[in-house]
Amino acid sequence: MDSTTRLTLAREAARAGAEVAHGGFRGPLTVETKKNALDSVTEFDREVQRHVVGMFREDDSDAVIVGEEELPDVDTRTALPESGDAWVVDPIDGTNNFVAGNRIWGCAVAAVEDGDAVAAVNEFPALGDSFAAADDGAMRNGESCSVSDRSDPGTFTINPIFGLEPRDRRKLAEYITTIAEEFGDSRRFGSSQYALSSVAAGELDAAVSGVELSPWDTVGGVHMVREAGGTVTNLDGDRWTPGDGGIIASNGEAHDELVTAFD
């Protein structure tokens, strides 16, 4: 299957999943928690993943699918295979925003080959934004997009992406201080895929994290940044791959300075 076909399937799945989630947005919700009180999950997270997985299984009953939610009645994995083809699904990236009625949340779907995304779509229906990339550049709402051209680190707007564990929040405080002292401004969206998509579209200059992020939070957005002309590495400045203990995604204009600051 070529990247164009995979992009078409990813787009169909992401749009369908986003439509299911949007149907419950700002409506009555049953909200549960997973690892801690801030780690929310709703019936729509589960229903979207169930719906998207069903679409892929109709096309290929043996498809390998990696998804955020563990569903006893749906065959998915939580770890990305190192080789072979797979689909990666985040049914609602930004669940806490979804629960609060904040529009920054989306459905993320990526096609992966040997651990790297080859096509990805991030749908944000409440914002009216759709980001996509195969192997011929990145798009926002069907139009070509690219990373920003700012080169002065003092003007950079950076999104620090962190989880909800206490250790993550301590590291977040360090990163926010570094951004305030060495760069321009910071943004916190509460959605890692929206942060990475925003770097790809030139709305942010960088997104950074000092902890390992899940594949459903990263692989699609990382692919978009690279296809939009940006650079994505781990904290050592080497090419980022899933499982790395941190990430720096930028427009590439002052990437070395970012690595030095956050290493």
C-alpha positions as CSV (number, residue, x, y, z in Angstrom):
1,M,0.0,0.0,0.0
2,D,1.5,3.3,-1.0
3,S,1.5,6.5,1.1
4,T,-1.2,8.2,-0.8
5,T,-3.6,5.3,-0.2
6,R,-2.6,5.2,3.5
7,L,-3.3,8.9,3.7
8,T,-6.7,8.4,2.2
9,L,-7.6,5.7,4.7
10,A,-6.1,7.8,7.6
11,R,-8.2,10.8,6.6
12,E,-11.4,8.7,6.4
13,A,-10.8,7.2,9.8
14,A,-9.8,10.4,11.5
15,R,-12.8,12.3,10.1
16,A,-15.2,9.6,11.1
17,G,-13.7,9.3,14.6
18,A,-13.8,13.1,15.0
19,E,-17.4,13.1,14.0
20,V,-18.3,10.6,16.6
21,A,-16.5,12.6,19.3
22,H,-17.9,15.9,18.2
23,G,-21.4,14.5,18.7
24,G,-20.7,14.3,22.4
25,F,-18.8,17.6,22.8
26,R,-20.3,19.9,25.4
27,G,-22.9,17.3,26.1
28,P,-23.4,15.1,29.2
29,L,-20.4,12.9,29.8
30,T,-19.4,10.0,31.9
31,V,-15.9,10.8,33.0
32,E,-13.6,8.3,34.6
33,T,-9.9,8.4,35.6
34,K,-7.0,6.1,34.8
35,K,-3.6,6.7,36.4
36,N,-4.5,9.8,38.5
37,A,-7.3,12.4,38.9
38,L,-6.1,14.4,35.9
39,D,-5.9,11.4,33.6
40,S,-9.5,11.5,32.2
41,V,-11.3,9.1,29.9
42,T,-14.8,9.3,28.6
43,E,-17.2,6.9,26.8
44,F,-16.4,8.9,23.7
45,D,-12.7,8.1,23.9
46,R,-13.6,4.4,23.9
47,E,-16.4,4.7,21.3
48,V,-14.2,6.6,18.8
49,Q,-11.4,4.1,19.1
50,R,-13.9,1.2,18.7
51,H,-15.3,2.9,15.6
52,V,-11.9,3.7,14.0
53,V,-10.6,0.2,14.7
54,G,-13.7,-1.3,13.1
55,M,-13.1,0.8,9.9
56,F,-9.6,-0.6,9.6
57,R,-10.6,-4.1,10.3
58,E,-13.2,-3.9,7.6
59,D,-10.4,-3.1,5.1
60,D,-7.9,-5.6,6.6
61,S,-9.0,-8.0,9.3
62,D,-5.3,-8.6,10.3
63,A,-4.3,-5.0,10.6
64,V,-2.0,-4.2,13.5
65,I,-3.6,-1.3,15.5
66,V,-2.0,0.6,18.4
67,G,-4.5,2.7,20.4
68,E,-4.5,4.6,23.6
69,E,-7.5,3.0,25.2
70,E,-7.4,-0.6,26.3
71,L,-10.8,-2.2,25.2
72,P,-11.5,-5.8,26.2
73,D,-13.7,-6.3,23.2
74,V,-11.3,-4.7,20.6
75,D,-8.0,-6.2,19.6
76,T,-5.5,-3.4,19.8
77,R,-1.9,-3.0,21.1
78,T,-0.5,-0.3,23.4
79,A,3.1,-0.7,22.1
80,L,4.3,0.3,18.7
81,P,5.9,-2.7,16.7
82,E,9.5,-2.1,15.7
83,S,8.9,-3.6,12.2
84,G,6.1,-4.0,9.8
85,D,3.0,-2.0,9.2
86,A,0.6,-0.6,11.8
87,W,-2.0,2.0,12.5
88,V,-1.7,4.3,15.5
89,V,-4.9,5.9,16.9
90,D,-5.5,8.5,19.5
91,P,-9.3,8.7,19.7
92,I,-9.4,12.0,21.5
93,D,-6.1,13.8,22.0
94,G,-6.8,16.4,24.6
95,T,-9.5,14.6,26.6
96,N,-9.3,17.0,29.5
97,N,-10.0,19.8,27.1
98,F,-12.9,17.8,25.7
99,V,-14.3,17.3,29.1
100,A,-14.0,21.0,30.0
101,G,-15.7,22.1,26.8
102,N,-12.4,23.6,25.4
103,R,-12.2,23.2,21.6
104,I,-8.5,22.1,21.5
105,W,-8.9,18.3,21.0
106,G,-8.8,16.0,18.1
107,C,-8.7,12.5,16.6
108,A,-5.3,11.4,15.4
109,V,-4.6,8.6,13.0
110,A,-1.2,7.6,11.6
111,A,0.0,4.8,9.3
112,V,3.4,3.5,10.4
113,E,6.0,1.4,8.7
114,D,8.9,-0.1,10.6
115,G,8.3,2.4,13.5
116,D,8.1,5.6,11.4
117,A,4.9,7.3,10.2
118,V,4.4,7.4,6.5
119,A,1.0,9.1,6.5
120,A,-0.9,11.0,9.2
121,V,-4.1,13.0,9.8
122,N,-5.0,15.1,12.8
123,E,-8.6,16.2,12.9
124,F,-9.7,19.0,15.2
125,P,-13.5,19.4,14.5
126,A,-14.4,21.9,17.1
127,L,-11.6,24.2,15.7
128,G,-12.4,23.5,12.1
129,D,-8.8,22.5,11.4
130,S,-7.5,19.4,9.7
131,F,-3.7,18.6,9.4
132,A,-2.4,15.9,7.1
133,A,0.9,14.6,5.6
134,A,2.0,11.7,3.4
135,D,5.4,11.9,1.6
136,D,4.9,15.1,-0.4
137,G,4.6,17.9,2.3
138,A,2.2,18.8,5.0
139,M,-1.3,20.4,4.7
140,R,-3.6,22.4,6.8
141,N,-7.2,22.4,5.7
142,G,-6.2,21.1,2.2
143,E,-3.6,23.9,1.7
144,S,0.2,23.3,1.8
145,C,1.8,24.5,5.0
146,S,5.3,24.8,6.3
147,V,7.2,25.6,9.5
148,S,8.0,29.2,10.5
149,D,11.1,30.9,9.3
150,R,12.0,32.7,12.5
151,S,15.6,32.2,13.4
152,D,16.1,34.3,16.5
153,P,15.5,32.1,19.6
154,G,14.5,35.1,21.6
155,T,11.4,35.4,19.4
156,F,10.4,31.7,19.5
157,T,7.0,30.6,20.9
158,I,7.4,27.1,22.3
159,N,4.9,24.5,23.6
160,P,6.2,22.3,26.4
161,I,4.4,18.9,26.2
162,F,4.3,16.9,29.4
163,G,2.1,14.3,31.0
164,L,0.2,14.4,34.2
165,E,2.4,12.4,36.6
166,P,4.1,14.4,39.4
167,R,7.6,13.9,37.9
168,D,6.3,15.2,34.6
169,R,5.0,18.3,36.2
170,R,8.2,19.0,38.0
171,K,10.1,18.8,34.7
172,L,7.4,21.0,33.1
173,A,8.2,23.7,35.6
174,E,11.9,23.5,34.7
175,Y,11.1,23.8,31.0
176,I,8.7,26.8,31.4
177,T,11.5,28.6,33.3
178,T,14.0,27.8,30.5
179,I,11.6,29.1,27.9
180,A,11.0,32.3,29.9
181,E,14.7,32.9,30.4
182,E,16.2,31.9,27.1
183,F,13.4,32.1,24.5
184,G,10.4,34.2,23.6
185,D,7.0,32.9,24.9
186,S,5.3,29.7,25.8
187,R,2.0,28.0,25.0
188,R,0.3,25.1,26.6
189,F,-2.5,23.6,24.5
190,G,-3.2,20.4,26.4
191,S,-2.9,18.4,23.2
192,S,0.4,17.1,22.0
193,Q,-0.8,16.4,18.5
194,Y,-2.2,20.0,18.2
195,A,1.2,21.4,19.4
196,L,3.1,19.3,16.8
197,S,0.6,20.2,14.1
198,S,1.0,23.9,15.0
199,V,4.8,23.6,14.6
200,A,4.2,22.1,11.2
201,A,1.9,24.9,10.2
202,G,4.2,27.7,11.5
203,E,1.9,28.7,14.3
204,L,4.5,27.6,16.8
205,D,8.3,27.6,16.4
206,A,8.9,24.5,18.6
207,A,7.4,21.9,20.8
208,V,9.5,20.2,23.5
209,S,9.3,17.5,26.1
210,G,11.7,16.1,28.6
211,V,9.8,12.8,29.1
212,E,8.9,9.8,27.0
213,L,5.6,10.4,25.2
214,S,3.3,7.7,23.9
215,P,3.3,6.9,20.2
216,W,-0.4,8.0,19.8
217,D,0.7,11.4,21.1
218,T,3.6,11.9,18.8
219,V,4.2,9.8,15.6
220,G,1.6,11.6,13.4
221,G,2.6,15.1,14.5
222,V,6.3,14.3,14.2
223,H,5.7,13.2,10.6
224,M,3.9,16.4,9.8
225,V,6.7,18.6,11.2
226,R,9.3,16.7,9.1
227,E,7.1,16.9,6.0
228,A,6.6,20.7,6.6
229,G,10.4,21.2,6.6
230,G,11.1,21.1,10.3
231,T,13.5,19.1,12.5
232,V,12.6,16.5,15.2
233,T,15.2,15.1,17.5
234,N,15.6,13.6,20.9
235,L,17.2,15.6,23.7
236,D,20.7,14.6,22.5
237,G,20.0,16.0,19.0
238,D,19.7,12.7,17.3
239,R,16.8,11.8,15.1
240,W,13.7,11.2,17.2
241,T,12.2,7.7,17.2
242,P,9.3,6.4,19.3
243,G,10.4,5.4,22.8
244,D,13.0,8.2,23.1
245,G,13.0,9.9,26.5
246,G,12.2,13.4,25.2
247,I,11.5,15.3,22.0
248,I,12.4,18.6,20.4
249,A,10.4,19.5,17.3
250,S,11.2,22.8,15.7
251,N,11.3,24.8,12.5
252,G,15.0,23.8,12.3
253,E,16.3,27.4,12.3
254,A,17.8,27.3,15.9
255,H,17.5,23.7,16.7
256,D,21.0,23.4,18.2
257,E,20.1,26.2,20.6
258,L,17.0,24.3,21.7
259,V,19.0,21.1,22.2
260,T,21.6,22.9,24.3
261,A,18.9,24.6,26.4
262,F,16.8,21.4,27.1
263,D,19.4,18.6,27.1
